[in-house]
């Protein structure tokens, strides 16, 4: 029996509403997590492209255990293709942000991609290691290891104690 046009439109509206709610919840998480690895511009574009992909494949994604993690990896793939160099972070203007070490943007660029992501999300955004692990699809202990090693490297580079 064919689906009636009214029913199809109603189903489409429900799907659109579900996806809109999903986007409101996960877009900032995906974008913020990517900023640590790729910088703000690429993170914004990669997140937008991943969310378009998510809309096009929402029927399949909605059935997944972790659709946000899947879209994070889609965005990460796009970001890697777009970014052939180390991310650039905005310079620190001491007069506007005296609490931030001026050498931090350059030091962050010397971390590995996963170390930057772990340090940025845990220490910069205040996320729990569990939240980071869930989003990027690795174990909590691996996230903690990347964060610890990244912080050690930052301390050495910035002249702090290890």
C-alpha positions, 0 to 999 in steps of 0.5 A: 500500500503506498504511503499517503502524501500527508503521512509522508509530510508528517513523517518528514516533519518529525524527522526534521524536528528530531534532527534539529534537536540533535544538532542543537545538542551536538553541534557545539560539542563536535565543533569545540572538540575539533578546534583543539586539533584543527583550529577554529575555521576548519573546525567550523567548516568540518562540523557544518559539512558533517551535519549536512551529511548527518541530515542526508543519512539521518535514518541510518544515524538515528539508529546508531548507538553514538551518532554524535561520535560518528559525525565527529569522525566524519568531520575529522575526515573532512578536516584532515583533507582540508588541513595540510598544515598544523592548525593556527590558533589566534594570537594571545593579546596580553592586554585583553587576555592577561591570564593566557600564556602568550606562547600557548598557541604555538605550543599547542601546535606542536602537540599531536592531533590527539594530544591537542584534542584531549588537552583542549577539551579537558583543560580548555573546555572543562570536559570530563575524560569520559565525555571526550572518549565517548565523542571521539571513540577511544577509551577513557584511559587513552584520553587521559594518557593523551591529556597527560602527555600533552600537558607534559609537553606543553609544560616543557615547551612553556618552561613550566615544571613537568 
